[in-house]
Amino acid sequence: MAHNLNFNESLKRHAFFSRKEVAWHGLGKVVENALTSKEAIKEAGLDYPVFKGKNYVKYEFPIKSKAGELTPNSFATYRGDTGVVFGNVGTRYEVVQNTEAFNFFDEIVGSKEAIFETAGALGNGEEIFITAKLPDNIKFGEDDIVDKYLLLRSSHNGSCPIQAMFTPIRVVCNNTLRLALSRSTNKINIKHTKNAHQRLKIGAELMGLSNKYFDTFKNYMEYNKHILINRTDCNKIIAQSILNPNEYDLFIQDGFRATNISQTKLNKLVDIVDSIESGVGQDKYRGTKLWVINGVSTYINNSASYNDSTAKFKSVFDGDGDKLLNNVMTNLELL
């Protein structure tokens, strides 16, 4: 399976680190101790500058002794240590250095408090990601613990904005649990424009957003662990979340034996239901709406197939996996 991690020539290893545990790809560096932001950026191989320069057109043949010309209002970003060009960007595009992304964490929780878990660069270094564990956690009952994480991703080629999001990780099965409620948000997007640097300094404001988000998350989970749901309704919820209306009607009529639903979708249905029934940590809230939510999260993170780690990352946080969990939670509320 591909990993798409950048190989840092100066470090002679992949630009990635993880804390205490070896990542699935076995690449990069494992560190034992908590790192400051200055240490983390070096260990992850992200301490390279990024610049924005004017594009240049080289003529096929010299014209009036000129080999080429700078193109007006046309720019590209490039890596300062290797000269690799990341991609074309617009006039208003503003470079945000990797160091500023790490400083963002210090602004939110203090330079000594965030525990950096992973960080790395993808491709030629055009996309970066950082995850840090926040100081406290959420408890459900006596022994179900959910850790609080802050994730930041950014690109240097205009492919995505700077994204900062809070996400809870359930310790018992290491699942990312996303919450999409209109009354609370867990993500902000910052465009690479002139005010990007200023918006990266709003740590105190974002910490308030974090507290609101995790309070809402805890209340939501506490509520749903008491609401019962039978297996038939559970299957209907999952089917409704991934099938179109015609397919859903066929499923209600014939169940998993429906012949006019693609085998791929039926297999996906079976896999999701299996994760709900027998996934890691699924016994605790069996037969409740929280049982369904945790099971779907288990499927997205541990059972679903992805082309590579980048595809999984994007699916879980901002793609099909995220959409599936949102659909399931919405349909559960309507039940």
C-alpha positions as CSV (number, residue, x, y, z in Angstrom):
1,M,0.0,0.0,0.0
2,A,1.4,3.4,-1.0
3,H,2.1,6.0,1.7
4,N,3.0,9.1,-0.4
5,L,5.3,10.4,2.4
6,N,8.0,12.7,1.2
7,F,11.6,11.4,1.3
8,N,13.8,14.1,2.8
9,E,17.2,14.0,1.1
10,S,19.0,15.9,3.9
11,L,17.7,13.6,6.6
12,K,18.1,10.5,4.4
13,R,14.7,9.3,5.7
14,H,11.0,9.9,5.1
15,A,9.6,13.2,6.4
16,F,7.5,11.8,9.2
17,F,7.6,11.1,12.9
18,S,5.3,9.3,15.3
19,R,5.4,9.3,19.1
20,K,6.1,6.0,20.8
21,E,4.4,3.7,18.2
22,V,5.7,2.7,14.8
23,A,3.4,3.8,12.0
24,W,1.9,1.1,9.8
25,H,4.3,1.9,7.0
26,G,7.3,1.5,9.2
27,L,8.9,4.7,7.8
28,G,10.1,7.9,9.4
29,K,11.2,8.2,13.0
30,V,9.7,7.1,16.3
31,V,10.3,9.4,19.2
32,E,9.9,8.4,22.9
33,N,9.5,11.7,24.6
34,A,7.1,14.6,24.1
35,L,8.4,17.2,21.7
36,T,8.2,21.0,21.7
37,S,6.9,22.5,18.4
38,K,10.5,23.5,17.5
39,E,11.7,19.9,18.1
40,A,8.7,18.4,16.3
41,I,9.2,20.4,13.1
42,K,12.8,19.2,12.8
43,E,11.9,15.5,13.5
44,A,9.1,15.6,10.9
45,G,11.5,17.1,8.3
46,L,9.2,20.1,7.9
47,D,11.8,22.8,8.6
48,Y,12.1,23.9,5.0
49,P,11.0,27.3,3.6
50,V,8.5,27.8,0.9
51,F,8.6,30.7,-1.6
52,K,6.3,32.2,-4.2
53,G,7.8,33.3,-7.5
54,K,6.8,34.6,-10.9
55,N,6.4,32.0,-13.6
56,Y,8.6,32.1,-16.7
57,V,7.9,31.0,-20.2
58,K,10.8,29.5,-22.1
59,Y,10.5,30.0,-25.8
60,E,10.8,27.0,-28.1
61,F,13.3,29.1,-30.1
62,P,14.9,32.4,-29.2
63,I,12.9,35.5,-30.3
64,K,14.9,38.7,-30.8
65,S,17.7,37.2,-28.8
66,K,15.4,36.5,-25.9
67,A,15.2,32.9,-24.5
68,G,11.9,33.6,-22.6
69,E,9.9,36.0,-20.5
70,L,8.3,36.3,-17.1
71,T,4.5,35.8,-17.4
72,P,2.3,38.6,-16.0
73,N,0.1,37.8,-13.0
74,S,1.2,34.2,-13.0
75,F,2.9,32.6,-9.9
76,A,4.1,29.3,-8.5
77,T,5.3,28.1,-5.1
78,Y,8.5,26.2,-4.6
79,R,10.5,24.5,-1.9
80,G,13.4,26.7,-0.7
81,D,15.8,23.9,0.1
82,T,15.4,21.7,-3.1
83,G,13.9,24.1,-5.6
84,V,11.0,21.7,-6.4
85,V,8.0,23.5,-7.8
86,F,4.8,22.7,-5.9
87,G,2.2,24.2,-8.3
88,N,0.7,27.3,-9.8
89,V,-1.1,29.7,-7.5
90,G,-3.1,32.9,-7.9
91,T,-2.0,36.5,-7.4
92,R,-3.6,36.7,-4.0
93,Y,-2.1,33.4,-2.7
94,E,-0.1,34.0,0.4
95,V,2.6,31.5,1.6
96,V,2.2,30.2,5.1
97,Q,5.4,28.6,6.4
98,N,5.4,25.3,8.2
99,T,6.8,27.0,11.2
100,E,3.7,29.1,11.4
101,A,1.5,26.0,11.4
102,F,3.4,24.6,14.4
103,N,3.2,28.0,16.2
104,F,-0.5,27.7,15.8
105,F,-0.5,24.8,18.2
106,D,1.5,26.8,20.8
107,E,-1.0,29.7,20.5
108,I,-3.9,27.3,21.4
109,V,-2.6,25.2,24.2
110,G,0.8,26.6,25.1
111,S,4.3,25.6,24.1
112,K,4.6,23.0,26.8
113,E,1.1,21.5,26.8
114,A,0.3,20.0,23.4
115,I,1.7,16.5,22.9
116,F,2.7,16.1,19.2
117,E,1.7,12.6,18.1
118,T,2.5,12.7,14.4
119,A,3.6,15.1,11.7
120,G,4.8,14.7,8.2
121,A,4.9,15.9,4.6
122,L,3.3,14.3,1.5
123,G,4.5,14.2,-2.1
124,N,7.4,16.6,-2.6
125,G,6.4,18.5,0.6
126,E,3.4,20.3,-0.9
127,E,1.1,19.0,1.8
128,I,1.7,18.8,5.5
129,F,-0.2,17.4,8.5
130,I,0.3,17.7,12.3
131,T,-1.7,16.0,15.1
132,A,-1.4,16.8,18.7
133,K,-3.1,15.4,21.8
134,L,-4.7,18.1,24.0
135,P,-4.0,18.0,27.8
136,D,-7.3,16.5,29.1
137,N,-9.8,13.8,28.0
138,I,-13.5,12.9,28.1
139,K,-14.8,10.0,30.3
140,F,-17.9,8.0,29.7
141,G,-18.7,6.0,32.9
142,E,-15.6,4.5,34.6
143,D,-13.4,3.2,31.9
144,D,-14.4,4.5,28.5
145,I,-12.0,7.3,27.7
146,V,-11.9,9.6,24.7
147,D,-8.8,11.7,24.1
148,K,-9.0,15.1,22.5
149,Y,-6.9,15.8,19.4
150,L,-6.2,18.8,17.3
151,L,-5.3,18.2,13.6
152,L,-3.9,20.7,11.2
153,R,-3.3,20.1,7.5
154,S,-2.1,22.6,4.9
155,S,-0.9,22.7,1.3
156,H,1.6,24.8,-0.5
157,N,0.2,24.4,-4.0
158,G,-3.3,25.8,-3.6
159,S,-5.0,22.4,-3.5
160,C,-6.6,23.0,-0.1
161,P,-6.9,25.7,2.5
162,I,-5.3,25.5,5.9
163,Q,-7.6,23.3,7.9
164,A,-7.7,23.0,11.7
165,M,-10.1,20.6,13.3
166,F,-10.7,19.0,16.7
167,T,-11.3,15.3,16.7
168,P,-12.0,12.8,19.5
169,I,-10.1,9.5,19.6
170,R,-11.7,6.6,21.6
171,V,-8.8,5.0,23.4
172,V,-10.3,1.5,23.5
173,C,-10.2,1.0,19.8
174,N,-8.3,4.1,18.5
175,N,-11.2,5.2,16.4
176,T,-11.7,8.8,15.2
177,L,-15.2,9.9,16.1
178,R,-16.5,12.9,14.1
179,L,-19.4,14.9,15.2
180,A,-21.5,17.0,12.7
181,L,-24.0,19.1,14.6
182,S,-25.3,22.4,13.5
183,R,-25.0,23.8,17.1
184,S,-21.3,23.0,17.3
185,T,-18.4,22.9,14.8
186,N,-15.0,21.2,15.0
187,K,-13.3,22.7,12.0
188,I,-12.1,26.0,10.6
189,N,-10.8,26.7,7.1
190,I,-8.2,29.5,6.5
191,K,-7.6,30.5,2.9
192,H,-4.0,31.2,1.8
193,T,-4.6,34.9,1.4
194,K,-3.3,38.1,3.1
195,N,-5.2,37.5,6.4
196,A,-4.1,33.9,6.8
197,H,-1.2,34.9,9.1
198,Q,-3.6,36.9,11.3
199,R,-6.1,34.1,11.5
200,L,-3.5,31.7,12.6
201,K,-3.0,33.8,15.7
202,I,-6.5,33.3,17.0
203,G,-5.6,30.5,19.4
204,A,-7.6,31.7,22.4
205,E,-10.8,32.0,20.2
206,L,-10.2,28.5,18.8
207,M,-9.7,27.1,22.3
208,G,-13.1,28.4,23.2
209,L,-14.4,26.6,20.1
210,S,-12.7,23.5,21.3
211,N,-14.4,23.6,24.7
212,K,-17.8,24.1,23.1
213,Y,-17.3,21.3,20.6
214,F,-16.1,18.7,23.2
215,D,-18.9,19.7,25.6
216,T,-21.4,19.2,22.8
217,F,-19.7,15.9,21.9
218,K,-19.9,14.6,25.4
219,N,-23.6,15.5,25.8
220,Y,-24.4,13.9,22.5
221,M,-22.6,10.7,23.3
222,E,-24.1,10.5,26.9
223,Y,-27.6,11.0,25.4
224,N,-27.2,8.3,22.7
225,K,-25.8,5.7,25.0
226,H,-29.2,5.5,26.7
227,I,-31.4,5.4,23.5
228,L,-32.1,1.8,22.5
229,I,-32.2,0.6,18.9
230,N,-33.0,-2.9,17.6
231,R,-31.0,-4.7,14.9
232,T,-33.7,-4.3,12.2
233,D,-33.7,-0.5,12.7
234,C,-29.9,-0.5,12.8
235,N,-29.8,-2.2,9.4
236,K,-32.3,0.2,8.0
237,I,-30.3,3.2,9.2
238,I,-27.1,1.9,7.5
239,A,-28.9,1.0,4.3
240,Q,-30.5,4.5,4.2
241,S,-27.1,6.1,4.7
242,I,-25.4,4.4,1.7
243,L,-28.2,3.5,-0.8
244,N,-30.3,5.6,-3.1
245,P,-34.1,5.7,-2.5
246,N,-34.8,3.0,-5.1
247,E,-32.1,0.7,-3.7
248,Y,-33.3,1.3,-0.2
249,D,-36.9,0.2,-1.1
250,L,-35.4,-3.0,-2.6
251,F,-33.4,-3.6,0.6
252,I,-36.5,-3.1,2.8
253,Q,-38.3,-5.7,0.6
254,D,-35.6,-8.3,0.2
255,G,-32.9,-7.4,2.7
256,F,-29.3,-8.6,2.1
257,R,-30.6,-10.9,-0.7
258,A,-31.8,-8.0,-2.9
259,T,-30.7,-8.8,-6.5
260,N,-31.0,-5.3,-8.0
261,I,-28.5,-3.8,-5.6
262,S,-24.8,-4.0,-6.7
263,Q,-22.8,-6.6,-4.9
264,T,-20.3,-3.9,-3.9
265,K,-22.9,-2.0,-2.0
266,L,-24.3,-5.1,-0.4
267,N,-20.8,-6.1,0.7
268,K,-20.3,-2.7,2.2
269,L,-23.6,-3.0,4.1
270,V,-22.5,-6.3,5.5
271,D,-19.0,-5.0,6.5
272,I,-20.5,-2.0,8.3
273,V,-23.1,-4.2,10.1
274,D,-20.3,-6.6,11.1
275,S,-18.2,-3.7,12.5
276,I,-21.3,-2.6,14.6
277,E,-21.9,-6.2,15.8
278,S,-18.4,-7.3,16.6
279,G,-15.9,-4.4,16.2
280,V,-13.4,-3.6,18.9
281,G,-15.0,-2.1,22.0
282,Q,-18.6,-2.7,20.7
283,D,-19.9,-4.7,23.7
284,K,-20.2,-1.8,26.1
285,Y,-23.1,0.0,24.5
286,R,-24.7,-2.8,22.6
287,G,-28.2,-2.1,21.4
288,T,-28.0,1.7,21.7
289,K,-27.6,4.5,19.2
290,L,-24.0,5.0,20.5
291,W,-23.3,1.4,19.6
292,V,-24.2,2.2,16.0
293,I,-22.1,5.4,15.9
294,N,-19.1,3.7,17.4
295,G,-19.5,0.7,15.0
296,V,-19.6,2.9,11.9
297,S,-16.5,4.8,13.1
298,T,-14.8,1.4,13.6
299,Y,-15.7,0.5,10.0
300,I,-14.4,3.7,8.6
301,N,-11.1,3.6,10.4
302,N,-10.3,-0.1,10.7
303,S,-12.3,-2.1,8.1
304,A,-12.9,0.0,5.0
305,S,-10.4,-0.4,2.1
306,Y,-8.4,2.5,0.8
307,N,-5.9,2.9,-2.0
308,D,-3.3,4.4,0.3
309,S,-2.9,6.2,3.6
310,T,-3.5,9.6,1.9
311,A,-6.9,8.4,0.6
312,K,-7.8,7.1,4.1
313,F,-6.8,10.4,5.7
314,K,-8.9,12.4,3.4
315,S,-11.9,10.0,3.6
316,V,-12.0,10.0,7.4
317,F,-11.6,13.7,7.9
318,D,-13.2,15.3,4.8
319,G,-14.5,12.6,2.4
320,D,-16.6,9.6,2.0
321,G,-16.0,8.3,5.5
322,D,-16.9,11.6,7.0
323,K,-20.0,11.8,4.9
324,L,-21.1,8.2,5.9
325,L,-20.8,9.0,9.6
326,N,-22.7,12.3,9.1
327,N,-25.5,10.5,7.2
328,V,-25.8,7.8,9.9
329,M,-25.9,10.3,12.8
330,T,-28.5,12.4,10.9
331,N,-30.7,9.3,10.2
332,L,-30.4,8.2,13.8
333,E,-31.7,11.5,14.9
334,L,-34.7,11.2,12.6
335,L,-35.5,7.6,13.8
